[in-house]
Amino acid sequence: MWPLTVPPPPPLLLLLLCSGLAGQTLFQSPEEGWQLYTSAQAPDGKCICTAVIPAQSTCSRDGRSRELRQLMEKVQNVSQSMEVLELRTYRDLQYVRGMETLMRSLDARLRAADGSLSAKSFQELKDRMAELLPLSSVLEQYKADTRTIVRLREEVRNLSGSLAAIQEEMGAYGYEDLQQRVMALEARLHACAQKLGCGKLTGVSNPITIRAMGSRFGSWMTDTMAPSADSRVWYMDGYYKGRRVLEFRTLGDFIKGQNFIQHLLPQPWAGTGHVVYNGSLFYNKYQSNVVVKYHFRSRSVLVQRNLPGAGYNNTFPYSWGGFSDMDFMVDESGLWAVYTTNQNAGNIVVSRLDPHTLEVVRSWDTGYPKRSAGEAFMICGVLYVTNSHLAGAKVYFAYFTNTSSYEYTDVPFHNQYSHISMLDYNPRERALYTWNNGHQVLYNVTLFHVISTAGDP
């Protein structure tokens, strides 16, 4: 067994320790500068652990201390507001209590009056007493409010003390010390990530909305074969007749909508199942079953070929339509085409493609009707199919090309904008790219891994 030891983690560093540890850095949430490492348990007892830690460029004190400070400021503001309210309530209470004394005095005068008061004076006293009577219920309410304010003030005082204790505990870790701990742990996790093999999908994270841009349908992607330093993003709005592809320099530029160049394809596309692989765009030519390989650097078509028997022009789309007859994908093992034919009675066909010639290397009939599928993606040679493109969707079906077998699954994911028209896995980043009702969204995935260690054969 490959041992791993780590220094004691700081308070805001969550680490679940097992006898073995491996992870994969995924996308961080824009709201929280924290990274997610996937986890799983192998059948032989080997472990991978889940760790949520600050990104290397930040320290946990940066984000969490800021949140704590903001919370303390809110509590302080509430405390100050309550002091003002208490003072005002106390003054009003004193006033009403004065009116209570006056009422009692008037009531005594009325009871003591015999015939010495004139009818006019007696009526004036009665009228004055009638005006003051409603103050009795107001007085009781003020008394209750005062008791409530006292209790609330005590609760605020207790909360302030708790927050101060947390802040003091966090302050025990110096910035440099904490940053070194984080960097050391990240280095270990990155080293362990190199031992990761392929895995089975066991979970999909909450969505991370990157941007809201374009129409209801479209696609966006990064190059699955590019080195990690290459973070270019390609963007294709619409699902048919389009020819305009925007290439953004980085994900940050894509979010801001800046620093991009435009490619004008020689043939229009159909659907949203495009993929960028090793510097080229693979897409379905509009109103045909032709696969086109367009090279971005030379701005030319390197090769195009008919996909034998493949339906097109909304003959066999996904359930949402949109000319989605042909869907191209890339996973750890290469380039794939997902489509169907008349010979397969509308069931999904998975084909391995040679990325240089676009010839079919091998095909599998999954037996799953394509029109019943919301969307699909490939991970480690396994086709995963969603049962819908609308709200409430989940990963419902999995087909394993290595064994030519299938199973029904139940992996839920949050379809936040209720209309997915593109869903693709990126093996480089282990993330799902999604176009959801005009929103570009990312999902992190958790895979069930079998880990090879130094002593394994």
Sequence and secondary structure as in RCSB ss.txt:
>XXXX:A:sequence
MWPLTVPPPPPLLLLLLCSGLAGQTLFQSPEEGWQLYTSAQAPDGKCICTAVIPAQSTCSRDGRSRELRQLMEKV
QNVSQSMEVLELRTYRDLQYVRGMETLMRSLDARLRAADGSLSAKSFQELKDRMAELLPLSSVLEQYKADTRTIV
RLREEVRNLSGSLAAIQEEMGAYGYEDLQQRVMALEARLHACAQKLGCGKLTGVSNPITIRAMGSRFGSWMTDTM
APSADSRVWYMDGYYKGRRVLEFRTLGDFIKGQNFIQHLLPQPWAGTGHVVYNGSLFYNKYQSNVVVKYHFRSRS
VLVQRNLPGAGYNNTFPYSWGGFSDMDFMVDESGLWAVYTTNQNAGNIVVSRLDPHTLEVVRSWDTGYPKRSAGE
AFMICGVLYVTNSHLAGAKVYFAYFTNTSSYEYTDVPFHNQYSHISMLDYNPRERALYTWNNGHQVLYNVTLFHV
ISTAGDP
>XXXX:A:secstr
          TT EE   SS    B    SSS EEEB  EE TTS EE  EEEE TTS HIIIIIHHHHHHHHHH
HHHHHHHHHHHHHHHHHHHHHHHHHHHHHHHHHHHHH  S S HHHHHHHHHHHHHHTTHHHHHHHHHHHHHHHH
HHHHHHHHHHHHHHHHHHHHHTS HHHHHHHHHHHHHHHHHHHTT   EEEEEE   EEEEE SSSSEEEE  TT
S TT   EEEEESSBS  EEEEESSHHHHHHT SEEEEE SS EEEEEEEEETTEEEEEETTS EEEEEETTTTE
EEEEEE TTB  SSSS  TT TTTT EEEEETTEEEEEE BTTTTTEEEEEEE TTT  EEEEEEEEEEGGG S 
EEEETTEEEEES SSTT EEEEEEETTTTEEEEEEEE   TTS EEEEEEETTTTEEEEEETTEEEEEEEEEEE 
   TT  
